[in-house]
Amino acid sequence: MLLYKTMAEVGCLKDGCFQNLQVDGQMYHAGIDLVPNGIATTALGLNPTWRLNFGGATLAAGDNTTDAQMLDVLTPVSTLHRLSLALIKVAKQGFAVTTAQASQIFGTSALDAGVGSVTDMTGGTVATNLIPATLKVNTIIGTTAANLTLDDSATDLASDLDQSMILFNNYVLENSHVLTIGFHANNEHHAASCEVICTSASQAGTDQFTRQTATTGGHQDLVMTATGDTTVLPGSYIYLQSGADADEMTIKSCIRTTGGTIAVTFAN
């Protein structure tokens, strides 16, 4: 399919015989916005609302009006990967995720979503809190050059369907070092709904992924270990959604890397 670009000003473009057009940074096909609010879900064959793409057989056989599909840990690897690719543009934009972008990710009104933050991990300390409040995205940049175990997060995603995201933009975790992300004491992991894929060992820079060993109930830490000086590529994500009860934290993640690879494990 050929993609035509135009320098026309917004509002001055007539579609005519062109079916694929890019206007003011957005991309359209047959009148459909393929990159809504900068999130390339539709262009990649996904539901335009980013979070509504998780789940395997549960999603295929049911509806997506509740979080039932979140309890399915069989989201296809290709879907988890495409969800990462869909976030590349906003990860690389050089400023925090906007309310409009957050609403596209979380499927909520822009009036409810919050402006995100950008955290530079160069010189990060144990007090650095990577987990944002509900309906916000924290974009991670910089370099971690030594083992770093963060304090338990001050953010309590306390209510049913509270959700937030850690988004990476060329974050570097140097060889053999470990980053441990501590969750709030009320946000222990829900084993039946957590799934993480990472670029396969020895396959850095490729589109080959390995599912990481599942967490177990009661775990509160997510541990990232680098083999080689590893760059976590833009659009890599750790998506979080809480359940109705305490200690029901769903984690969905795709970690794409180059230079080296990341292994994700879980701990108490």
VENPECOR-V345686 format. One record per residue. RES is the residue in one letter. OMEGA is omega in degrees with one decimal (none if undefined). BURIAL is I if it has 24 or more other ideal C-beta (glycine too) atoms within 12 Angstrom, else O. Layout:
{{RES & OMEGA & BURIAL} {RES & OMEGA & BURIAL}}
//
This chain:
{{M & -177.7 & O} {L & 178.5 & O} {L & 179.6 & O} {Y & 177.0 & O} {K & -178.7 & O} {T & 176.4 & O} {M & -177.1 & O} {A & 176.6 & O} {E & 177.5 & O} {V & 179.8 & O} {G & -178.2 & O} {C & -172.9 & O} {L & 174.0 & O} {K & -174.3 & O} {D & -180.0 & O} {G & -178.3 & O} {C & 179.5 & O} {F & -179.6 & O} {Q & -178.3 & O} {N & -172.4 & O} {L & 174.4 & I} {Q & -175.4 & O} {V & 174.9 & I} {D & 176.6 & O} {G & 177.8 & O} {Q & -178.0 & I} {M & -175.5 & I} {Y & 170.3 & I} {H & -179.3 & O} {A & 177.7 & O} {G & -178.6 & O} {I & 177.3 & O} {D & -176.8 & I} {L & -177.6 & I} {V & -175.3 & I} {P & -178.6 & I} {N & 177.7 & I} {G & 179.9 & I} {I & -168.5 & I} {A & -178.7 & I} {T & -174.6 & I} {T & 179.2 & I} {A & -177.5 & I} {L & 176.1 & I} {G & -178.4 & O} {L & 169.8 & I} {N & -178.5 & I} {P & 175.8 & I} {T & -167.9 & I} {W & -171.8 & I} {R & -175.4 & I} {L & -177.7 & I} {N & -179.1 & I} {F & 176.5 & I} {G & 177.5 & I} {G & -177.5 & I} {A & -179.6 & O} {T & 179.4 & O} {L & -177.4 & I} {A & -174.1 & O} {A & -174.6 & O} {G & 177.9 & O} {D & -179.7 & O} {N & -178.5 & O} {T & 175.1 & O} {T & 178.6 & O} {D & -178.1 & I} {A & -177.7 & I} {Q & 178.3 & I} {M & -178.4 & I} {L & -179.5 & I} {D & -178.7 & I} {V & -179.6 & I} {L & 171.6 & I} {T & -179.4 & I} {P & 178.1 & I} {V & -178.8 & I} {S & 177.9 & O} {T & 176.9 & I} {L & 178.2 & I} {H & -179.4 & I} {R & 176.3 & I} {L & 174.5 & I} {S & 179.4 & I} {L & -178.8 & I} {A & -175.9 & I} {L & -174.5 & I} {I & -175.1 & I} {K & -177.4 & I} {V & 177.7 & I} {A & -173.5 & I} {K & -168.9 & O} {Q & 174.4 & I} {G & 175.3 & O} {F & -173.8 & O} {A & 175.7 & I} {V & -176.3 & I} {T & 177.7 & I} {T & 179.1 & O} {A & 178.3 & I} {Q & 178.0 & I} {A & 179.6 & I} {S & 177.0 & I} {Q & 178.8 & I} {I & -170.1 & I} {F & 178.6 & I} {G & -179.2 & I} {T & 177.5 & I} {S & 176.2 & O} {A & 178.4 & O} {L & 179.6 & O} {D & -178.6 & O} {A & -179.3 & I} {G & 174.0 & I} {V & -177.5 & O} {G & 179.8 & I} {S & 174.3 & I} {V & -178.5 & I} {T & 177.2 & I} {D & -176.0 & O} {M & 175.9 & I} {T & -176.1 & O} {G & 179.5 & O} {G & -178.4 & I} {T & -179.0 & O} {V & -178.5 & O} {A & 179.9 & O} {T & -178.3 & I} {N & -176.8 & I} {L & -174.1 & I} {I & -177.6 & I} {P & 175.6 & I} {A & -176.8 & I} {T & 178.8 & I} {L & 175.4 & I} {K & 179.8 & I} {V & 175.6 & I} {N & 179.6 & I} {T & -173.4 & I} {I & 177.7 & I} {I & 173.9 & I} {G & -172.9 & I} {T & 170.5 & I} {T & -172.3 & I} {A & 177.6 & O} {A & 175.9 & O} {N & -177.7 & O} {L & 175.6 & I} {T & -177.6 & O} {L & 173.3 & I} {D & 173.5 & O} {D & -174.8 & I} {S & 173.7 & I} {A & -177.5 & O} {T & 176.5 & I} {D & 173.8 & I} {L & -161.6 & I} {A & -172.1 & O} {S & 177.5 & O} {D & 179.3 & O} {L & 166.1 & I} {D & -176.4 & I} {Q & 176.1 & I} {S & -174.7 & I} {M & 165.0 & I} {I & -176.1 & I} {L & -175.8 & I} {F & 175.2 & I} {N & 179.1 & I} {N & 173.3 & I} {Y & -177.4 & I} {V & 170.8 & I} {L & -171.7 & I} {E & -171.4 & I} {N & 174.8 & O} {S & -178.6 & O} {H & -172.5 & I} {V & 170.9 & I} {L & 179.1 & I} {T & -179.3 & I} {I & 179.7 & I} {G & 176.9 & I} {F & 175.1 & I} {H & -177.5 & I} {A & 179.1 & O} {N & -172.7 & O} {N & 175.0 & I} {E & -168.7 & I} {H & 177.6 & I} {H & -169.8 & I} {A & -173.8 & O} {A & -176.1 & O} {S & -179.2 & I} {C & 176.3 & I} {E & -176.8 & I} {V & 171.1 & I} {I & 178.0 & I} {C & 172.2 & I} {T & -173.3 & I} {S & 178.1 & I} {A & -178.6 & O} {S & -179.5 & O} {Q & -178.9 & O} {A & 178.6 & I} {G & 179.9 & O} {T & 178.4 & O} {D & 176.9 & O} {Q & -173.3 & O} {F & 175.6 & I} {T & 173.2 & I} {R & -178.9 & I} {Q & 179.6 & I} {T & -174.4 & O} {A & 173.0 & O} {T & 172.7 & I} {T & 178.7 & O} {G & -179.5 & O} {G & 176.3 & O} {H & -175.0 & I} {Q & -177.2 & I} {D & 169.9 & I} {L & -171.4 & I} {V & 178.6 & I} {M & -179.1 & I} {T & -176.2 & I} {A & 166.7 & I} {T & -170.7 & I} {G & 174.4 & I} {D & -164.4 & O} {T & 173.8 & I} {T & 175.5 & I} {V & -167.5 & I} {L & 178.8 & I} {P & -179.3 & I} {G & 173.3 & I} {S & -170.7 & I} {Y & 164.5 & I} {I & -177.9 & I} {Y & -175.4 & I} {L & 174.1 & I} {Q & -178.6 & I} {S & 176.7 & I} {G & -175.8 & I} {A & -177.3 & O} {D & 174.4 & O} {A & 178.4 & O} {D & 173.1 & I} {E & -177.2 & I} {M & 174.8 & I} {T & 176.3 & I} {I & 172.8 & I} {K & -172.0 & I} {S & 169.6 & I} {C & 180.0 & I} {I & 178.7 & I} {R & -174.4 & I} {T & 170.0 & I} {T & -178.0 & I} {G & 178.1 & I} {G & -179.0 & I} {T & 179.3 & I} {I & 168.2 & I} {A & 178.3 & I} {V & 174.9 & I} {T & -176.5 & I} {F & -177.7 & I} {A & 176.9 & O} {N & none & O}}
//
